[in-house]
Amino acid sequence: MFILITGGSGSGKSEFAETQILRLSKEKRIYLATMKCFDEESKKRIARHRKMRAEKQFETVERYLNLKKADIPEGSSVLLECMSNLVANEMYDPEGAQEKAAEEILEGILHLKSRAKNVCVVTNEVFSDGEQYDDDTMRYLSYLGKINCEMAKMADEVYEVVYGIPLQRKGGQSR
């Protein structure tokens, strides 16, 4: 099962994604975390998230780049959070794929799907503000948009979470 979950910041999409993996699997649960730690505040946030995930029997694996080389146990269930961080990492990290970020990440998604029984990806809805940004930010948004569209095509189920309410956009029965 491949599930894509999108929504705005603070929409409840992460909690919904965790619920989906818990519902789907009792086997090994992997939480692929993509946020890099830059300061003391992010260290505290990461520690808090690790503790919460451990209580839900997730093993947290930090993966900032090169998703296609993630060592995922066959048959496990994977929650990747969050695609917007991964895109930024691949674009701007000197060791990242940079202008090939979208292609690299999509290959990584296929890798996860080939190894895991269930994959759930959390991404952000960042396209509805109607703002015009500088060229570099527009390139980032373009890459994220391309990746989101391709993942939606691949996904068995797609949800948009709005104000804590999951709206099913593709597949399955409404939950």
Accessible surface in RSA format (square Angstrom, percent):
REM  Atomic radii and reference values for relative SASA: ProtOr
REM  Chains: A
REM  Algorithm: Lee & Richards
REM  Probe-radius: 1.40
REM  Slices: 20
REM RES _ NUM      All-atoms   Total-Side   Main-Chain    Non-polar    All polar
REM                ABS   REL    ABS   REL    ABS   REL    ABS   REL    ABS   REL
RES MET A   1    84.30  43.7  48.80  32.3  35.50  84.5  53.68  45.6  30.63  40.6
RES PHE A   2     3.28   1.6   2.99   1.8   0.29   0.8   2.99   1.8   0.29   0.8
RES ILE A   3     0.25   0.1   0.25   0.2   0.00   0.0   0.25   0.2   0.00   0.0
RES LEU A   4     5.08   2.8   5.08   3.6   0.00   0.0   5.08   3.6   0.00   0.0
RES ILE A   5     0.00   0.0   0.00   0.0   0.00   0.0   0.00   0.0   0.00   0.0
RES THR A   6    24.25  17.3  24.25  24.6   0.00   0.0  22.14  29.7   2.12   3.2
RES GLY A   7     1.08   1.3   0.00   N/A   1.08   1.3   1.08   3.0   0.00   0.0
RES GLY A   8    29.60  36.5   0.00   N/A  29.60  36.5  23.38  64.2   6.22  13.9
RES SER A   9   116.38  98.3  81.14 108.3  35.25  81.2  46.59  99.2  69.80  97.8
RES GLY A  10    83.03 102.4   0.00   N/A  83.03 102.4  42.82 117.5  40.21  90.1
RES SER A  11    11.65   9.8   5.38   7.2   6.28  14.5  10.57  22.5   1.08   1.5
RES GLY A  12    31.98  39.4   0.00   N/A  31.98  39.4  25.39  69.7   6.59  14.8
RES LYS A  13    16.77   8.2  16.25  10.0   0.53   1.3   4.85   4.4  11.93  12.7
RES SER A  14    37.81  32.0  36.98  49.4   0.84   1.9  26.02  55.4  11.80  16.5
RES GLU A  15   121.34  69.7 117.40  88.8   3.94   9.4  33.97  65.7  87.37  71.3
RES PHE A  16    24.52  12.3  20.25  12.5   4.27  11.1  24.04  14.6   0.48   1.4
RES ALA A  17     0.00   0.0   0.00   0.0   0.00   0.0   0.00   0.0   0.00   0.0
RES GLU A  18    12.31   7.1  12.31   9.3   0.00   0.0   0.66   1.3  11.65   9.5
RES THR A  19    68.33  48.6  67.60  68.5   0.73   1.7  49.08  65.9  19.25  29.1
RES GLN A  20     3.42   1.9   3.42   2.5   0.00   0.0   0.00   0.0   3.42   2.6
RES ILE A  21     0.11   0.1   0.11   0.1   0.00   0.0   0.11   0.1   0.00   0.0
RES LEU A  22    58.23  32.4  47.95  34.3  10.29  25.9  48.20  33.9  10.03  27.0
RES ARG A  23   107.21  45.0  69.35  35.4  37.85  90.1  62.60  85.6  44.61  27.0
RES LEU A  24    42.99  23.9  21.26  15.2  21.72  54.6  24.30  17.1  18.68  50.3
RES SER A  25     3.66   3.1   0.00   0.0   3.66   8.4   2.88   6.1   0.78   1.1
RES LYS A  26   192.47  93.9 162.03  99.4  30.44  72.5 116.28 104.7  76.19  81.2
RES GLU A  27    61.58  35.4  45.09  34.1  16.49  39.3  41.33  79.9  20.25  16.5
RES LYS A  28   101.36  49.4  85.25  52.3  16.11  38.4  59.49  53.5  41.87  44.6
RES ARG A  29    23.79  10.0  20.30  10.3   3.49   8.3   0.73   1.0  23.06  14.0
RES ILE A  30     2.51   1.4   2.51   1.9   0.00   0.0   2.51   1.8   0.00   0.0
RES TYR A  31     4.56   2.1   4.56   2.6   0.00   0.0   0.11   0.1   4.45   5.5
RES LEU A  32     0.09   0.0   0.09   0.1   0.00   0.0   0.09   0.1   0.00   0.0
RES ALA A  33     8.32   7.6   8.23  12.7   0.09   0.2   8.32  11.7   0.00   0.0
RES THR A  34     0.17   0.1   0.00   0.0   0.17   0.4   0.00   0.0   0.17   0.3
RES MET A  35    47.12  24.4  45.46  30.1   1.66   4.0  27.39  23.3  19.74  26.1
RES LYS A  36    47.47  23.2  43.88  26.9   3.60   8.6  23.73  21.4  23.74  25.3
RES CYS A  37    54.23  41.0  27.15  30.3  27.08  63.6  20.36  51.6  33.87  36.5
RES PHE A  38   166.98  83.5 130.82  81.0  36.16  94.1 136.83  83.0  30.15  86.3
RES ASP A  39    78.71  55.1  69.24  68.9   9.47  22.4  37.38  88.0  41.34  41.2
RES GLU A  40   104.54  60.0  98.63  74.6   5.91  14.1  51.66  99.9  52.87  43.2
RES GLU A  41   135.28  77.7 129.39  97.9   5.89  14.0  44.73  86.5  90.55  73.9
RES SER A  42    15.51  13.1  13.58  18.1   1.93   4.4  15.23  32.4   0.28   0.4
RES LYS A  43   116.88  57.0 110.05  67.5   6.83  16.3  62.94  56.7  53.94  57.5
RES LYS A  44   136.44  66.6 128.74  79.0   7.70  18.3  79.19  71.3  57.25  61.0
RES ARG A  45   114.02  47.9 113.60  57.9   0.41   1.0  19.21  26.3  94.80  57.5
RES ILE A  46    29.64  16.9  29.24  21.8   0.40   1.0  29.64  21.3   0.00   0.0
RES ALA A  47    59.50  54.7  50.46  77.9   9.04  20.6  54.21  76.3   5.29  14.0
RES ARG A  48   131.75  55.3 125.57  64.0   6.18  14.7  64.01  87.5  67.75  41.1
RES HIS A  49    43.55  23.8  43.48  30.2   0.07   0.2  20.70  21.3  22.85  26.6
RES ARG A  50    97.12  40.8  93.92  47.9   3.20   7.6  35.36  48.3  61.75  37.4
RES LYS A  51   139.41  68.0 132.27  81.2   7.13  17.0  95.25  85.7  44.16  47.0
RES MET A  52    84.65  43.8  83.48  55.2   1.17   2.8  63.28  53.8  21.37  28.3
RES ARG A  53    19.76   8.3  19.45   9.9   0.31   0.7   1.55   2.1  18.21  11.0
RES ALA A  54    64.25  59.1  48.35  74.6  15.90  36.2  50.34  70.9  13.91  36.9
RES GLU A  55   122.47  70.3  87.05  65.9  35.42  84.3  49.33  95.4  73.14  59.7
RES LYS A  56    67.57  33.0  60.72  37.3   6.85  16.3  48.53  43.7  19.04  20.3
RES GLN A  57   136.18  76.2 118.40  86.5  17.78  42.3  42.26  90.0  93.92  71.2
RES PHE A  58    10.19   5.1   0.00   0.0  10.19  26.5   0.98   0.6   9.21  26.4
RES GLU A  59    79.64  45.7  70.86  53.6   8.78  20.9  40.22  77.8  39.42  32.2
RES THR A  60    20.00  14.2   3.24   3.3  16.76  39.9   1.41   1.9  18.58  28.1
RES VAL A  61    43.66  28.7  40.16  36.4   3.50   8.4  43.66  37.9   0.00   0.0
RES GLU A  62    50.27  28.9  29.37  22.2  20.90  49.8  27.27  52.8  22.99  18.8
RES ARG A  63    57.03  23.9  55.73  28.4   1.30   3.1   6.05   8.3  50.98  30.9
RES TYR A  64    68.66  32.1  65.98  37.5   2.68   7.0  47.74  35.9  20.92  25.8
RES LEU A  65    32.58  18.1  28.23  20.2   4.35  10.9  28.23  19.8   4.35  11.7
RES ASN A  66    43.27  29.8  42.71  41.3   0.56   1.4  13.91  33.5  29.36  28.4
RES LEU A  67     1.14   0.6   0.82   0.6   0.31   0.8   0.82   0.6   0.31   0.8
RES LYS A  68    73.34  35.8  62.57  38.4  10.77  25.6  35.64  32.1  37.70  40.2
RES LYS A  69   142.57  69.6 120.09  73.7  22.48  53.5  74.09  66.7  68.48  72.9
RES ALA A  70     3.97   3.7   0.38   0.6   3.59   8.2   1.50   2.1   2.47   6.5
RES ASP A  71   132.14  92.6 109.11 108.6  23.03  54.4  40.14  94.5  92.00  91.8
RES ILE A  72     1.32   0.8   0.62   0.5   0.70   1.7   0.62   0.4   0.70   1.9
RES PRO A  73    49.14  35.8  40.30  36.7   8.85  32.2  49.02  40.5   0.13   0.8
RES GLU A  74   131.58  75.5 104.90  79.4  26.68  63.5  37.16  71.9  94.42  77.1
RES GLY A  75    31.48  38.8   0.00   N/A  31.48  38.8  27.17  74.5   4.31   9.7
RES SER A  76     1.85   1.6   0.39   0.5   1.45   3.3   1.85   3.9   0.00   0.0
RES SER A  77     0.00   0.0   0.00   0.0   0.00   0.0   0.00   0.0   0.00   0.0
RES VAL A  78     0.00   0.0   0.00   0.0   0.00   0.0   0.00   0.0   0.00   0.0
RES LEU A  79     0.00   0.0   0.00   0.0   0.00   0.0   0.00   0.0   0.00   0.0
RES LEU A  80     0.00   0.0   0.00   0.0   0.00   0.0   0.00   0.0   0.00   0.0
RES GLU A  81    34.76  20.0  31.06  23.5   3.70   8.8  13.44  26.0  21.32  17.4
RES CYS A  82    10.86   8.2  10.69  11.9   0.17   0.4   5.01  12.7   5.84   6.3
RES MET A  83     0.00   0.0   0.00   0.0   0.00   0.0   0.00   0.0   0.00   0.0
RES SER A  84    13.42  11.3  12.18  16.3   1.23   2.8   7.12  15.2   6.30   8.8
RES ASN A  85    50.91  35.1  48.89  47.2   2.03   4.9   4.10   9.9  46.81  45.2
RES LEU A  86     0.15   0.1   0.15   0.1   0.00   0.0   0.15   0.1   0.00   0.0
RES VAL A  87     0.00   0.0   0.00   0.0   0.00   0.0   0.00   0.0   0.00   0.0
RES ALA A  88    32.59  30.0  31.43  48.5   1.15   2.6  31.76  44.7   0.83   2.2
RES ASN A  89    17.00  11.7  13.19  12.7   3.81   9.2   3.81   9.2  13.19  12.8
RES GLU A  90     3.40   2.0   3.40   2.6   0.00   0.0   0.00   0.0   3.40   2.8
RES MET A  91     6.72   3.5   0.00   0.0   6.72  16.0   0.00   0.0   6.72   8.9
RES TYR A  92   106.40  49.7  80.66  45.9  25.74  67.0  78.89  59.3  27.50  33.9
RES ASP A  93    23.55  16.5  16.81  16.7   6.74  15.9   6.81  16.0  16.74  16.7
RES PRO A  94   119.98  87.4  94.02  85.7  25.96  94.4  98.64  81.4  21.34 132.7
RES GLU A  95   152.61  87.6 119.98  90.8  32.64  77.7  43.73  84.6 108.88  88.9
RES GLY A  96    14.80  18.3   0.00   N/A  14.80  18.3   1.03   2.8  13.77  30.8
RES ALA A  97    26.58  24.4   6.11   9.4  20.47  46.6  18.63  26.2   7.95  21.1
RES GLN A  98    67.50  37.7  67.50  49.3   0.00   0.0  14.93  31.8  52.57  39.9
RES GLU A  99   117.67  67.6 104.81  79.3  12.86  30.6  49.77  96.3  67.91  55.4
RES LYS A 100   131.76  64.3 131.76  80.8   0.00   0.0  78.61  70.8  53.16  56.6
RES ALA A 101     0.00   0.0   0.00   0.0   0.00   0.0   0.00   0.0   0.00   0.0
RES ALA A 102     2.40   2.2   2.30   3.6   0.09   0.2   2.30   3.2   0.09   0.2
RES GLU A 103    79.86  45.8  76.62  58.0   3.24   7.7  50.62  97.9  29.24  23.9
RES GLU A 104    30.74  17.6  28.99  21.9   1.75   4.2   6.17  11.9  24.57  20.1
RES ILE A 105     0.63   0.4   0.37   0.3   0.26   0.6   0.63   0.5   0.00   0.0
RES LEU A 106    22.88  12.7  22.88  16.4   0.00   0.0  22.88  16.1   0.00   0.0
RES GLU A 107    83.94  48.2  78.91  59.7   5.03  12.0  31.71  61.3  52.23  42.6
RES GLY A 108     0.00   0.0   0.00   N/A   0.00   0.0   0.00   0.0   0.00   0.0
RES ILE A 109     0.00   0.0   0.00   0.0   0.00   0.0   0.00   0.0   0.00   0.0
RES LEU A 110    97.88  54.5  93.55  66.9   4.33  10.9  93.98  66.0   3.90  10.5
RES HIS A 111    44.07  24.1  37.68  26.2   6.39  16.3  30.29  31.2  13.78  16.0
RES LEU A 112     0.00   0.0   0.00   0.0   0.00   0.0   0.00   0.0   0.00   0.0
RES LYS A 113    75.44  36.8  55.76  34.2  19.68  46.9  30.19  27.2  45.25  48.2
RES SER A 114    85.71  72.4  47.31  63.1  38.40  88.5  50.05 106.6  35.66  50.0
RES ARG A 115    78.30  32.9  75.02  38.2   3.28   7.8  18.06  24.7  60.24  36.5
RES ALA A 116    12.34  11.3   0.00   0.0  12.34  28.1   0.58   0.8  11.76  31.1
RES LYS A 117   122.73  59.9 105.33  64.6  17.39  41.4  71.55  64.4  51.18  54.5
RES ASN A 118     6.60   4.5   6.09   5.9   0.51   1.2   0.73   1.8   5.86   5.7
RES VAL A 119     3.14   2.1   2.21   2.0   0.93   2.2   2.27   2.0   0.86   2.3
RES CYS A 120     0.18   0.1   0.18   0.2   0.00   0.0   0.18   0.5   0.00   0.0
RES VAL A 121     0.00   0.0   0.00   0.0   0.00   0.0   0.00   0.0   0.00   0.0
RES VAL A 122     0.09   0.1   0.09   0.1   0.00   0.0   0.09   0.1   0.00   0.0
RES THR A 123     0.68   0.5   0.68   0.7   0.00   0.0   0.68   0.9   0.00   0.0
RES ASN A 124    27.43  18.9  27.29  26.4   0.14   0.3   4.42  10.6  23.01  22.2
RES GLU A 125    59.18  34.0  46.30  35.0  12.88  30.7  17.18  33.2  42.00  34.3
RES VAL A 126    48.55  31.9  36.02  32.6  12.53  30.2  44.20  38.4   4.35  11.8
RES PHE A 127    86.50  43.3  57.60  35.7  28.90  75.2  62.08  37.6  24.42  69.9
RES SER A 128    96.98  82.0  60.57  80.8  36.41  83.9  44.51  94.8  52.48  73.5
RES ASP A 129    80.52  56.4  49.68  49.4  30.84  72.9  42.06  99.0  38.47  38.4
RES GLY A 130    72.64  89.6   0.00   N/A  72.64  89.6  42.49 116.6  30.15  67.5
RES GLU A 131   103.86  59.6  92.13  69.7  11.73  27.9  17.46  33.8  86.40  70.5
RES GLN A 132   154.97  86.7 128.04  93.6  26.93  64.1  62.01 132.0  92.96  70.5
RES TYR A 133    86.67  40.5  67.99  38.7  18.68  48.6  57.80  43.4  28.87  35.6
RES ASP A 134    92.24  64.6  74.79  74.4  17.46  41.3  51.76 121.8  40.48  40.4
RES ASP A 135   128.35  89.9 119.35 118.8   9.00  21.3  39.08  92.0  89.26  89.0
RES ASP A 136    64.39  45.1  58.87  58.6   5.52  13.1  31.81  74.9  32.58  32.5
RES THR A 137    44.31  31.5  42.13  42.7   2.17   5.2  23.20  31.2  21.11  31.9
RES MET A 138    71.27  36.9  68.30  45.2   2.97   7.1  68.19  58.0   3.08   4.1
RES ARG A 139    89.00  37.4  81.80  41.7   7.20  17.1  50.70  69.3  38.30  23.2
RES TYR A 140    37.62  17.6  37.62  21.4   0.00   0.0  28.22  21.2   9.40  11.6
RES LEU A 141    22.16  12.3  21.49  15.4   0.66   1.7  21.71  15.2   0.45   1.2
RES SER A 142    69.58  58.8  54.24  72.4  15.34  35.3  32.66  69.5  36.92  51.7
RES TYR A 143    34.34  16.0  34.34  19.5   0.00   0.0  25.25  19.0   9.09  11.2
RES LEU A 144     0.00   0.0   0.00   0.0   0.00   0.0   0.00   0.0   0.00   0.0
RES GLY A 145    16.55  20.4   0.00   N/A  16.55  20.4  16.46  45.2   0.10   0.2
RES LYS A 146    93.89  45.8  84.09  51.6   9.80  23.3  63.44  57.1  30.45  32.4
RES ILE A 147     0.00   0.0   0.00   0.0   0.00   0.0   0.00   0.0   0.00   0.0
RES ASN A 148    21.21  14.6  20.02  19.3   1.20   2.9  15.37  37.0   5.84   5.6
RES CYS A 149    77.48  58.6  71.62  79.9   5.86  13.8  18.62  47.2  58.86  63.5
RES GLU A 150    55.47  31.8  55.27  41.8   0.20   0.5   7.11  13.7  48.36  39.5
RES MET A 151     0.00   0.0   0.00   0.0   0.00   0.0   0.00   0.0   0.00   0.0
RES ALA A 152    31.33  28.8  30.09  46.4   1.24   2.8  30.46  42.9   0.87   2.3
RES LYS A 153   145.12  70.8 119.67  73.4  25.45  60.6  85.78  77.2  59.34  63.2
RES MET A 154    49.91  25.8  29.56  19.6  20.35  48.4  37.69  32.0  12.22  16.2
RES ALA A 155     3.74   3.4   0.00   0.0   3.74   8.5   0.00   0.0   3.74   9.9
RES ASP A 156    73.35  51.4  60.24  60.0  13.11  31.0  18.12  42.6  55.24  55.1
RES GLU A 157     5.60   3.2   5.60   4.2   0.00   0.0   1.51   2.9   4.09   3.3
RES VAL A 158    14.15   9.3  14.15  12.8   0.00   0.0  14.15  12.3   0.00   0.0
RES TYR A 159     1.93   0.9   1.93   1.1   0.00   0.0   1.93   1.5   0.00   0.0
RES GLU A 160    43.04  24.7  43.04  32.6   0.00   0.0   4.46   8.6  38.57  31.5
RES VAL A 161     1.82   1.2   0.87   0.8   0.94   2.3   0.87   0.8   0.94   2.6
RES VAL A 162    48.84  32.1  46.36  42.0   2.48   6.0  48.67  42.3   0.18   0.5
RES TYR A 163   198.01  92.4 166.02  94.5  31.98  83.2 129.27  97.1  68.73  84.7
RES GLY A 164    48.21  59.5   0.00   N/A  48.21  59.5  22.49  61.7  25.72  57.6
RES ILE A 165   103.57  58.9 102.80  76.6   0.77   1.9 103.57  74.6   0.00   0.0
RES PRO A 166    41.68  30.4  28.38  25.9  13.29  48.3  28.38  23.4  13.29  82.6
RES LEU A 167    65.85  36.7  63.29  45.3   2.56   6.4  65.85  46.2   0.00   0.0
RES GLN A 168    40.64  22.7  10.61   7.8  30.03  71.5   8.78  18.7  31.86  24.2
RES ARG A 169   143.62  60.3 107.47  54.8  36.15  86.1  42.69  58.3 100.93  61.2
RES LYS A 170    77.84  38.0  69.44  42.6   8.40  20.0  67.55  60.8  10.29  11.0
RES GLY A 171    37.67  46.5   0.00   N/A  37.67  46.5  22.06  60.5  15.61  35.0
RES GLY A 172    57.66  71.1   0.00   N/A  57.66  71.1  23.99  65.8  33.67  75.4
RES GLN A 173   143.24  80.1 139.90 102.2   3.34   7.9  52.32 111.4  90.92  69.0
RES SER A 174    97.60  82.5  70.01  93.4  27.59  63.6  40.52  86.3  57.08  80.0
RES ARG A 175   119.00  50.0  55.19  28.1  63.81 151.9  58.65  80.1  60.35  36.6
END  Absolute sums over single chains surface
CHAIN  1 A     9276.1       7448.0       1828.1       4957.0       4319.1
END  Absolute sums over all chains
TOTAL          9276.1       7448.0       1828.1       4957.0       4319.1
